[in-house]
């Protein structure tokens, strides 16, 4: 629950922990059923997570055919190897994002190596990572001008910072999950996200979009709470 006191907002930590515990139990049950070979559980995984995985992949590479092919192979191998997967998955979305991202980058690396230039695969220059207007949900009353402004402001961020904004605010990952997804340290994630939010905090449109979370994150960072 979100409380408003003297012009400030405060999160109810007990309720937040309770909701997270319920979600964790539900995801553990779904994952156990999937690993046991229940087709209904696999169908739920596929239909619930295909779209967010596709959109995330499309931010990395704009070729829809490539993303669909990689996703198809990804889910096929996931099902075929289900019995050998880790039984202790607490966040299915984060786990699938991590696994799919690795698979997609491996495919992009193979394609680059097959190109005529035979360029080395630079891990710091893998992809531009785009966030389009179609990704942006500010509020129901937001107009096209605000959406275009927000898209422009996000486009000015470095690719890594754009990806972190996407993982945090569009996909709802925690900082540890973001670090694991991008295969970088927790502190590097915190530093990049902090720089991105500091750069964006002067925009009224960004404040409307990120709302409380922006200031909460900046405050926690300042207090060392990350």
N, C-alpha and C positions, 0 to 999 in steps of 0.2 A: 504494500500500500504506500502511496505517495502522500506525505503530510506537508501542509503549508503552515509554516510558523514564522511570524514576523518577517514576511516577505521572502522567506527562504524555504527551500524544499528539502525534505529528508526522507530517505527510504526506510521502510520498516524491514529491518534485517531478518526478523523471525519469519515473517510471511515470505520473504524472498527465498530463504533457505528451505522453507516448506514446499514451495512451488518447484524449486529445483530438485528436491528429493523425489517428488512425485514423478517429474519428467524423467529423472535418472532411472527409476524403477521401471517405468514403461518402456524405455529404450533398452534396458537390459533384458526385459522379457521378449521384446521383438527380436533382438539380436540372437538370443538363445534359440528362439523358434526358427529363425533363418538358418542358423548353423546346424540345427537338427534336421533340416531338409524340408521344412513346411513351405509349400509353394505359395500359400497365401501370404506368409511373412515376406517372401521374396518379392511378390507382386506389390506389396505395400512399400517395401524399400524402393523398388523401381519407380513407381508412380509418385511417390512422395519426394524423392531426391533427384530424379532425372532432370527436371526443369532447372532447379538451382545449380546443379552441376553443369548443365549445358550453358546457362548464362554466364557462369564463372569462366568456363572454358572459352566462350566467345569473347570475353573481355581480354583474354590472353592472345587469342588468334581469331581473326574475323572470318575464317573459312568455315561455313556451317557444315559442309560435307565432311571435313576433317574432324570437327568436334563430334559429330554424330557417329562417325566410324570408330573413333577412339572410345566414345561412351559405350557403344554396343559391345566392343571387345572387353571393355572394363567390366561391365556388368556380367558378361558371359564368364569371364575368368573368376569374378567374385563368387558366382554361383558354383562353378566347378571346384573351386578351392575352399568352399565355405567351412568344411570340417576342420581345416588346418588354420583357420583364422583365430585371432586372439579372442578368448571368451570374456575378457574384462573390458569391453568397450562401453564407456559411460556416455559418450556423445557421438551418435552415429553420423550426424552431419559433418562434424569436424573430421572424423576418421575417413569418411568417403571423400571429402575435399582434399585431404592430404594425399590419399592414395591416387585419386584421379589426377591431381595436379602433377604428381611425379610421372604418371603414365603419359600424360599429354606432353610434358617437357621432354621425355625420352623420345617420343615420336617426332617432335619438332627437331630434336638433335639429330635423329637419323635422317630426316629430310635435308637438314642443312649440310650434313656430311656427304650426302649424295649429290649435292649441287655442284655445278661446274667449277665454282670458285674454291670449294673444299675449305671454306673458312673454319677456323677453330670456333668452338661453341663457347662464347664468353658468358659465364653465369651472371655477370652484372649487366648484360645487354641482351637478355633472352627475348624480351617482348616489351612493347610500349605500354600495355595495360590501359585500356580505354574505359571510361565511364560515360555512357551516352545519356541523353535526355530521357530515354525510355526507362532508365534505371532510377530516375529521380522521383521520389515521392515526398513532397514537402508537407503539404496539407491540402485539404479539399478545396480551400479557397485560393490556392496558389495559381497564378496565371502563367501564361507561356513565357512572358518576359522574365519572370523570376526563375523559371526552370532553365531558360537559356543562360541566364547570368550564373546560376549555380554550376551548370555544365562547364561554362567558360572558366570559372574560378578553379574547379577541380582539375581541369585540363592543364592549368598552369603548375600543378604540383608535379614533382618527379614521379616516374612510374611506380617505384616502390611505395611511395606515400599514398598514391592513388589506390594501389592494391590493398594497403592496410585500411584505408577508409572504407573500401568496399567490404572487406572481410568483417570489419567491426560493425558498421552501421547498416549494411544491407543483408549480411548473412548472420550477424549476431554472435560472432566468435569471441571468446575471451582472449586476453593477451597471451596466456600460455598456449592456447590452441592456435593462435595466429603465428606464434613463434615456431611451433611444430609444423604448421602448414608450409611456411616459407623456408623452413630449415635454417633459421637464424636464431640468435640468442634472445631470450626474454628482454634483456636490457636494450638490445638493438631495436626491437619492436617498439618498446616504450619511447626510446629517443626519437625514432622516425615519426611515430604517431603524434608525439608532443610537438615536434617541429611543424607538422602538417596542420594541427589544430591551432597553433599559435599564429600561423600564416593566415588561416581562414577566419580567425575570431573577429576581425574587424568588419566582416560583412553581415549586414542585417539578414540577408537571405540565408546565409549559412547558419546563423543563430536560430532562425526559425526552423530550419531543417533539422539541425542537431539538437536543438532545444537544451534541456537540462544536462544531457549527457556530456556535451562539450565542456561545460563549466565544471561538472563533477570530475571529469577526467583530468582537466587541467589542475583542479584543486588537489586531487589525489596525487598527481605527479609532483606538485610543489611540496606536498607534505610527505612524500616518499612512500605513499600508500600503494604503489603499483608493485 
